[in-house]
Amino acid sequence: MARKVRAPHRPDPRSLAGAVIVLAVIAAASACGSPGPRGAGPKNPPLAASHGPGGAAAPSSRPAAVPDSNLAKGLVLPLEPYMMTYPEEVTLDQLSHRMTTECMARYGFHYVPTPAGSHPPPSVDAANMVRRYGIMDLTQAGTSGYHLAYDTGQPPAPLRMTVAEYTVLTGRAGAEGAEPTAKPNYKGREIPQGGCLGEAARKSGENVDQTLVERLNKDSLDRSQTEPRVRAAIGAWSACMKKNGYTIANPLVAGDHIGGETASGPEIDQAVADVSCKAKTGLVQVWYQADAALQRNEIEQNQLALAKVKQQLQAALQNAAKTTG
């Protein structure tokens, strides 16, 4: 089933009252509008799976390094070289998952995380170029409307965990919303800060801080909409949509109030008109040029900080290669 969702994320494990905690996988992928938050600040933990279906994503379902079709074809923003890519995220996740499993085993628990790369997003990084300015693929619009054009795979079955397992995994007491305890322990053995997830993140380098680059990335998208040439292009797109019977002021919200779990006929009609009007008005190129210009200025103003971001990411990847190779 196609999904119409916003930002890629992997939620923290959720607990239930009582002696057993259930970890469920929620797969979501970026569908439209603003960039997704992948990698911003400390990464969310991997979710446990009890030998469920899934596995690493097939190469054909992984996002292209550079958009290769329709209005987004060939578009790369200046900040993207500083962003963690999906393949890099999978590499760090694989090492972190292995370390988490080894840590849990020290306490006598068998932990099987969801395989890294099981649910690829549509975009290779947080720039979300394939939908940065709204839907931009006429073929996808004609078949899936504003929904994603593919399914990211069936999530594995939930894994039931005891409170003790959850505490060792996360360093939390087990209740929903619980804060990490000061000195958690299991049978008299001290648990690492943040549990096995925290230990693995520190050792693997998974907690690569992408906060700065993703903040700048979002800022350029927000500010570019106020540029006179972009406002004029959006106005032309909106007028084009009006001629087709749709009153929509901004393409980033075009799919917010139409459709359901699957693409309906009216949704598909609107999505096709949306992409067609972008092509007629040249909106994507105008918006991209303004967006890119702002990012180049951001890079100039944050050269040292961004260089550190790239160095931190490269160091983590080198560590992963050394540890796993």
Secondary structure as UniProt FT lines:
FT   STRAND          20..23
FT   TURN            38..39
FT   HELIX           59..61
FT   HELIX           70..72
FT   TURN            73..74
FT   TURN            78..79
FT   HELIX           80..82
FT   HELIX           86..106
FT   TURN            107..108
FT   TURN            116..117
FT   TURN            126..127
FT   HELIX           129..131
FT   TURN            132..133
FT   HELIX           138..144
FT   TURN            145..146
FT   STRAND          159..162
FT   HELIX           163..170
FT   TURN            176..177
FT   STRAND          185..186
FT   TURN            187..188
FT   STRAND          189..190
FT   TURN            193..194
FT   HELIX           195..204
FT   HELIX           211..224
FT   TURN            225..226
FT   HELIX           228..243
FT   TURN            244..245
FT   HELIX           251..253
FT   TURN            254..257
FT   HELIX           265..281
FT   HELIX           283..301
FT   HELIX           303..324
//
